[in-house]
Amino acid sequence: MEFKKQDILEKYLAGKELSEHECNWLEKIDWHPVDELDYCKDFAANLDSAMKSGSRKIKGLHEL
C-alpha cells in the first residue's frame, strides 16, 4: 500500500491527472496526496495566532 501511495503522490506532484481507479482507491482508504504536503509557514503562523486570540462575538456585519 505504501508503494502505491508513493506512486500516486509522485504523479500528483508532477501535475499528472489521476485515473478513476486511483481516485476510487483514494476514497476507499480515505487518503489524498495533499495530506502529505507541509503547511505553508505563513498559514501555520496565522492559524496559531488565531487559535491563541480566541473567538469573539460580533453584533453585526459592520464589526467585520
Biopython code that builds the backbone (N, CA, C, O; Angstrom):
import numpy as np
from Bio.PDB.StructureBuilder import StructureBuilder

atoms = [
    (1, "MET", "N", (0.824, -1.183, 0.000)),
    (1, "MET", "CA", (0.000, 0.000, 0.000)),
    (1, "MET", "C", (0.877, 1.259, 0.000)),
    (1, "MET", "O", (0.542, 2.230, -0.679)),
    (2, "GLU", "N", (1.966, 1.267, 0.728)),
    (2, "GLU", "CA", (2.839, 2.450, 0.787)),
    (2, "GLU", "C", (3.458, 2.751, -0.573)),
    (2, "GLU", "O", (3.646, 3.916, -0.924)),
    (3, "PHE", "N", (3.773, 1.717, -1.337)),
    (3, "PHE", "CA", (4.332, 1.937, -2.672)),
    (3, "PHE", "C", (3.308, 2.594, -3.590)),
    (3, "PHE", "O", (3.640, 3.483, -4.374)),
    (4, "LYS", "N", (2.073, 2.150, -3.484)),
    (4, "LYS", "CA", (1.013, 2.717, -4.303)),
    (4, "LYS", "C", (0.782, 4.179, -3.925)),
    (4, "LYS", "O", (0.594, 5.030, -4.794)),
    (5, "LYS", "N", (0.796, 4.463, -2.620)),
    (5, "LYS", "CA", (0.656, 5.850, -2.167)),
    (5, "LYS", "C", (1.788, 6.712, -2.724)),
    (5, "LYS", "O", (1.555, 7.825, -3.197)),
    (6, "GLN", "N", (2.998, 6.196, -2.666)),
    (6, "GLN", "CA", (4.162, 6.945, -3.152)),
    (6, "GLN", "C", (4.042, 7.222, -4.651)),
    (6, "GLN", "O", (4.343, 8.325, -5.107)),
    (7, "ASP", "N", (3.608, 6.236, -5.406)),
    (7, "ASP", "CA", (3.430, 6.422, -6.850)),
    (7, "ASP", "C", (2.385, 7.494, -7.142)),
    (7, "ASP", "O", (2.581, 8.348, -8.006)),
    (8, "ILE", "N", (1.283, 7.438, -6.416)),
    (8, "ILE", "CA", (0.213, 8.419, -6.626)),
    (8, "ILE", "C", (0.682, 9.807, -6.197)),
    (8, "ILE", "O", (0.379, 10.794, -6.867)),
    (9, "LEU", "N", (1.411, 9.894, -5.095)),
    (9, "LEU", "CA", (1.933, 11.177, -4.631)),
    (9, "LEU", "C", (2.867, 11.790, -5.672)),
    (9, "LEU", "O", (2.770, 12.979, -5.973)),
    (10, "GLU", "N", (3.761, 10.987, -6.215)),
    (10, "GLU", "CA", (4.685, 11.488, -7.242)),
    (10, "GLU", "C", (3.924, 11.952, -8.485)),
    (10, "GLU", "O", (4.258, 12.979, -9.076)),
    (11, "LYS", "N", (2.917, 11.203, -8.871)),
    (11, "LYS", "CA", (2.092, 11.564, -10.027)),
    (11, "LYS", "C", (1.358, 12.878, -9.759)),
    (11, "LYS", "O", (1.285, 13.743, -10.631)),
    (12, "TYR", "N", (0.816, 13.023, -8.554)),
    (12, "TYR", "CA", (0.088, 14.226, -8.160)),
    (12, "TYR", "C", (1.009, 15.443, -8.168)),
    (12, "TYR", "O", (0.639, 16.499, -8.682)),
    (13, "LEU", "N", (2.204, 15.299, -7.601)),
    (13, "LEU", "CA", (3.152, 16.410, -7.544)),
    (13, "LEU", "C", (3.645, 16.815, -8.929)),
    (13, "LEU", "O", (3.994, 17.974, -9.152)),
    (14, "ALA", "N", (3.674, 15.873, -9.845)),
    (14, "ALA", "CA", (4.093, 16.164, -11.218)),
    (14, "ALA", "C", (2.973, 16.840, -12.014)),
    (14, "ALA", "O", (3.183, 17.267, -13.149)),
    (15, "GLY", "N", (1.789, 16.933, -11.414)),
    (15, "GLY", "CA", (0.666, 17.585, -12.082)),
    (15, "GLY", "C", (-0.076, 16.700, -13.059)),
    (15, "GLY", "O", (-0.873, 17.181, -13.864)),
    (16, "LYS", "N", (0.187, 15.409, -12.989)),
    (16, "LYS", "CA", (-0.499, 14.472, -13.876)),
    (16, "LYS", "C", (-1.883, 14.137, -13.313)),
    (16, "LYS", "O", (-2.094, 14.161, -12.100)),
    (17, "GLU", "N", (-2.800, 13.830, -14.192)),
    (17, "GLU", "CA", (-4.166, 13.501, -13.801)),
    (17, "GLU", "C", (-4.220, 12.083, -13.242)),
    (17, "GLU", "O", (-3.598, 11.165, -13.776)),
    (18, "LEU", "N", (-4.973, 11.925, -12.160)),
    (18, "LEU", "CA", (-5.146, 10.604, -11.564)),
    (18, "LEU", "C", (-6.278, 9.879, -12.271)),
    (18, "LEU", "O", (-7.266, 10.488, -12.680)),
    (19, "SER", "N", (-6.120, 8.568, -12.410)),
    (19, "SER", "CA", (-7.154, 7.770, -13.076)),
    (19, "SER", "C", (-8.364, 7.604, -12.167)),
    (19, "SER", "O", (-8.294, 7.855, -10.964)),
    (20, "GLU", "N", (-9.456, 7.184, -12.752)),
    (20, "GLU", "CA", (-10.672, 6.938, -11.981)),
    (20, "GLU", "C", (-10.430, 5.838, -10.948)),
    (20, "GLU", "O", (-10.918, 5.912, -9.820)),
    (21, "HIS", "N", (-9.670, 4.819, -11.350)),
    (21, "HIS", "CA", (-9.341, 3.713, -10.443)),
    (21, "HIS", "C", (-8.546, 4.238, -9.241)),
    (21, "HIS", "O", (-8.818, 3.860, -8.101)),
    (22, "GLU", "N", (-7.571, 5.105, -9.498)),
    (22, "GLU", "CA", (-6.756, 5.677, -8.417)),
    (22, "GLU", "C", (-7.616, 6.540, -7.494)),
    (22, "GLU", "O", (-7.471, 6.472, -6.273)),
    (23, "CYS", "N", (-8.501, 7.345, -8.061)),
    (23, "CYS", "CA", (-9.393, 8.190, -7.258)),
    (23, "CYS", "C", (-10.315, 7.349, -6.382)),
    (23, "CYS", "O", (-10.547, 7.684, -5.220)),
    (24, "ASN", "N", (-10.834, 6.271, -6.928)),
    (24, "ASN", "CA", (-11.689, 5.373, -6.146)),
    (24, "ASN", "C", (-10.906, 4.730, -5.006)),
    (24, "ASN", "O", (-11.421, 4.586, -3.897)),
    (25, "TRP", "N", (-9.664, 4.346, -5.279)),
    (25, "TRP", "CA", (-8.813, 3.738, -4.258)),
    (25, "TRP", "C", (-8.527, 4.747, -3.148)),
    (25, "TRP", "O", (-8.538, 4.394, -1.968)),
    (26, "LEU", "N", (-8.270, 6.005, -3.526)),
    (26, "LEU", "CA", (-8.011, 7.052, -2.542)),
    (26, "LEU", "C", (-9.215, 7.248, -1.622)),
    (26, "LEU", "O", (-9.060, 7.399, -0.410)),
    (27, "GLU", "N", (-10.395, 7.245, -2.195)),
    (27, "GLU", "CA", (-11.605, 7.390, -1.390)),
    (27, "GLU", "C", (-11.805, 6.189, -0.473)),
    (27, "GLU", "O", (-12.237, 6.332, 0.670)),
    (28, "LYS", "N", (-11.487, 5.019, -0.983)),
    (28, "LYS", "CA", (-11.663, 3.793, -0.206)),
    (28, "LYS", "C", (-10.786, 3.797, 1.042)),
    (28, "LYS", "O", (-11.220, 3.358, 2.108)),
    (29, "ILE", "N", (-9.554, 4.290, 0.916)),
    (29, "ILE", "CA", (-8.651, 4.311, 2.072)),
    (29, "ILE", "C", (-8.675, 5.649, 2.808)),
    (29, "ILE", "O", (-7.941, 5.836, 3.778)),
    (30, "ASP", "N", (-9.519, 6.584, 2.350)),
    (30, "ASP", "CA", (-9.671, 7.905, 2.976)),
    (30, "ASP", "C", (-8.323, 8.626, 3.082)),
    (30, "ASP", "O", (-7.899, 9.019, 4.169)),
    (31, "TRP", "N", (-7.672, 8.789, 1.956)),
    (31, "TRP", "CA", (-6.370, 9.457, 1.884)),
    (31, "TRP", "C", (-6.301, 10.239, 0.585)),
    (31, "TRP", "O", (-6.904, 9.852, -0.416)),
    (32, "HIS", "N", (-5.559, 11.349, 0.605)),
    (32, "HIS", "CA", (-5.323, 12.130, -0.604)),
    (32, "HIS", "C", (-3.884, 12.606, -0.565)),
    (32, "HIS", "O", (-3.366, 12.893, 0.514)),
    (33, "PRO", "N", (-3.218, 12.699, -1.722)),
    (33, "PRO", "CA", (-1.813, 13.121, -1.741)),
    (33, "PRO", "C", (-1.558, 14.462, -1.047)),
    (33, "PRO", "O", (-0.477, 14.682, -0.501)),
    (34, "VAL", "N", (-2.536, 15.344, -1.066)),
    (34, "VAL", "CA", (-2.346, 16.640, -0.425)),
    (34, "VAL", "C", (-2.157, 16.479, 1.093)),
    (34, "VAL", "O", (-1.609, 17.368, 1.746)),
    (35, "ASP", "N", (-2.604, 15.359, 1.648)),
    (35, "ASP", "CA", (-2.405, 15.090, 3.074)),
    (35, "ASP", "C", (-0.931, 15.011, 3.444)),
    (35, "ASP", "O", (-0.573, 15.219, 4.603)),
    (36, "GLU", "N", (-0.085, 14.717, 2.486)),
    (36, "GLU", "CA", (1.338, 14.550, 2.736)),
    (36, "GLU", "C", (2.135, 15.854, 2.621)),
    (36, "GLU", "O", (3.307, 15.905, 2.994)),
    (37, "LEU", "N", (1.499, 16.897, 2.108)),
    (37, "LEU", "CA", (2.199, 18.156, 1.907)),
    (37, "LEU", "C", (2.278, 18.943, 3.205)),
    (37, "LEU", "O", (1.375, 18.872, 4.040)),
    (38, "ASP", "N", (3.365, 19.698, 3.373)),
    (38, "ASP", "CA", (3.528, 20.539, 4.554)),
    (38, "ASP", "C", (2.673, 21.789, 4.420)),
    (38, "ASP", "O", (2.390, 22.253, 3.315)),
    (39, "TYR", "N", (2.271, 22.320, 5.559)),
    (39, "TYR", "CA", (1.548, 23.587, 5.552)),
    (39, "TYR", "C", (2.508, 24.722, 5.207)),
    (39, "TYR", "O", (3.693, 24.663, 5.536)),
    (40, "CYS", "N", (2.007, 25.724, 4.561)),
    (40, "CYS", "CA", (2.765, 26.935, 4.307)),
    (40, "CYS", "C", (3.070, 27.581, 5.663)),
    (40, "CYS", "O", (2.195, 27.632, 6.527)),
    (41, "LYS", "N", (4.288, 28.070, 5.861)),
    (41, "LYS", "CA", (4.674, 28.648, 7.145)),
    (41, "LYS", "C", (3.791, 29.837, 7.525)),
    (41, "LYS", "O", (3.445, 30.000, 8.696)),
    (42, "ASP", "N", (3.426, 30.663, 6.551)),
    (42, "ASP", "CA", (2.553, 31.803, 6.831)),
    (42, "ASP", "C", (1.189, 31.334, 7.317)),
    (42, "ASP", "O", (0.627, 31.898, 8.256)),
    (43, "PHE", "N", (0.666, 30.309, 6.679)),
    (43, "PHE", "CA", (-0.628, 29.765, 7.079)),
    (43, "PHE", "C", (-0.565, 29.227, 8.502)),
    (43, "PHE", "O", (-1.465, 29.472, 9.306)),
    (44, "ALA", "N", (0.495, 28.496, 8.809)),
    (44, "ALA", "CA", (0.645, 27.922, 10.141)),
    (44, "ALA", "C", (0.761, 29.020, 11.194)),
    (44, "ALA", "O", (0.186, 28.898, 12.275)),
    (45, "ALA", "N", (1.493, 30.084, 10.894)),
    (45, "ALA", "CA", (1.642, 31.195, 11.838)),
    (45, "ALA", "C", (0.303, 31.897, 12.050)),
    (45, "ALA", "O", (-0.059, 32.211, 13.184)),
    (46, "ASN", "N", (-0.431, 32.143, 10.974)),
    (46, "ASN", "CA", (-1.740, 32.788, 11.090)),
    (46, "ASN", "C", (-2.724, 31.917, 11.860)),
    (46, "ASN", "O", (-3.500, 32.421, 12.672)),
    (47, "LEU", "N", (-2.695, 30.634, 11.611)),
    (47, "LEU", "CA", (-3.578, 29.713, 12.316)),
    (47, "LEU", "C", (-3.256, 29.692, 13.798)),
    (47, "LEU", "O", (-4.157, 29.730, 14.637)),
    (48, "ASP", "N", (-1.970, 29.632, 14.122)),
    (48, "ASP", "CA", (-1.540, 29.627, 15.520)),
    (48, "ASP", "C", (-1.973, 30.914, 16.217)),
    (48, "ASP", "O", (-2.458, 30.880, 17.348)),
    (49, "SER", "N", (-1.800, 32.034, 15.547)),
    (49, "SER", "CA", (-2.201, 33.329, 16.100)),
    (49, "SER", "C", (-3.712, 33.380, 16.335)),
    (49, "SER", "O", (-4.166, 33.858, 17.375)),
    (50, "ALA", "N", (-4.472, 32.897, 15.386)),
    (50, "ALA", "CA", (-5.927, 32.895, 15.516)),
    (50, "ALA", "C", (-6.381, 31.995, 16.659)),
    (50, "ALA", "O", (-7.324, 32.329, 17.376)),
    (51, "MET", "N", (-5.726, 30.876, 16.828)),
    (51, "MET", "CA", (-6.084, 29.951, 17.905)),
    (51, "MET", "C", (-5.804, 30.585, 19.265)),
    (51, "MET", "O", (-6.575, 30.392, 20.205)),
    (52, "LYS", "N", (-4.716, 31.334, 19.381)),
    (52, "LYS", "CA", (-4.350, 31.958, 20.646)),
    (52, "LYS", "C", (-5.256, 33.133, 20.982)),
    (52, "LYS", "O", (-5.538, 33.381, 22.154)),
    (53, "SER", "N", (-5.711, 33.854, 19.975)),
    (53, "SER", "CA", (-6.537, 35.033, 20.233)),
    (53, "SER", "C", (-7.959, 34.662, 20.641)),
    (53, "SER", "O", (-8.667, 35.470, 21.241)),
    (54, "GLY", "N", (-8.368, 33.462, 20.322)),
    (54, "GLY", "CA", (-9.701, 33.009, 20.699)),
    (54, "GLY", "C", (-10.768, 33.595, 19.806)),
    (54, "GLY", "O", (-10.474, 34.298, 18.839)),
    (55, "SER", "N", (-12.005, 33.301, 20.139)),
    (55, "SER", "CA", (-13.122, 33.799, 19.334)),
    (55, "SER", "C", (-13.708, 35.042, 19.993)),
    (55, "SER", "O", (-13.476, 35.310, 21.172)),
    (56, "ARG", "N", (-14.460, 35.779, 19.218)),
    (56, "ARG", "CA", (-15.127, 36.964, 19.749)),
    (56, "ARG", "C", (-16.508, 37.041, 19.151)),
    (56, "ARG", "O", (-16.743, 36.581, 18.033)),
    (57, "LYS", "N", (-17.408, 37.618, 19.893)),
    (57, "LYS", "CA", (-18.768, 37.776, 19.415)),
    (57, "LYS", "C", (-18.896, 39.103, 18.685)),
    (57, "LYS", "O", (-18.323, 40.115, 19.089)),
    (58, "ILE", "N", (-19.646, 39.074, 17.622)),
    (58, "ILE", "CA", (-19.927, 40.316, 16.892)),
    (58, "ILE", "C", (-21.428, 40.546, 16.900)),
    (58, "ILE", "O", (-22.223, 39.608, 16.971)),
    (59, "LYS", "N", (-21.797, 41.824, 16.824)),
    (59, "LYS", "CA", (-23.210, 42.158, 16.874)),
    (59, "LYS", "C", (-23.794, 42.376, 15.479)),
    (59, "LYS", "O", (-25.011, 42.351, 15.295)),
    (60, "GLY", "N", (-22.922, 42.588, 14.510)),
    (60, "GLY", "CA", (-23.421, 42.800, 13.165)),
    (60, "GLY", "C", (-22.300, 42.785, 12.154)),
    (60, "GLY", "O", (-21.126, 42.717, 12.519)),
    (61, "LEU", "N", (-22.656, 42.848, 10.882)),
    (61, "LEU", "CA", (-21.669, 42.802, 9.817)),
    (61, "LEU", "C", (-20.729, 44.001, 9.849)),
    (61, "LEU", "O", (-19.596, 43.900, 9.380)),
    (62, "HIS", "N", (-21.172, 45.135, 10.392)),
    (62, "HIS", "CA", (-20.334, 46.321, 10.436)),
    (62, "HIS", "C", (-19.082, 46.120, 11.303)),
    (62, "HIS", "O", (-18.117, 46.872, 11.169)),
    (63, "GLU", "N", (-19.088, 45.125, 12.179)),
    (63, "GLU", "CA", (-17.930, 44.852, 13.042)),
    (63, "GLU", "C", (-16.873, 44.007, 12.346)),
    (63, "GLU", "O", (-15.770, 43.846, 12.869)),
    (64, "LEU", "N", (-17.186, 43.480, 11.204)),
    (64, "LEU", "CA", (-16.224, 42.663, 10.478)),
    (64, "LEU", "C", (-15.306, 43.543, 9.773)),
    (64, "LEU", "O", (-14.400, 43.069, 9.088)),
]
sb = StructureBuilder()
sb.init_structure("model")
sb.init_model(0)
sb.init_chain("A")
sb.init_seg("    ")
for serial, (resi, resn, name, xyz) in enumerate(atoms, 1):
    if name == "N":
        sb.init_residue(resn, " ", resi, " ")
    sb.init_atom(name, np.array(xyz, "f"), 0.0, 1.0, " ", f" {name:<3s}", serial, name[0])
structure = sb.get_structure()
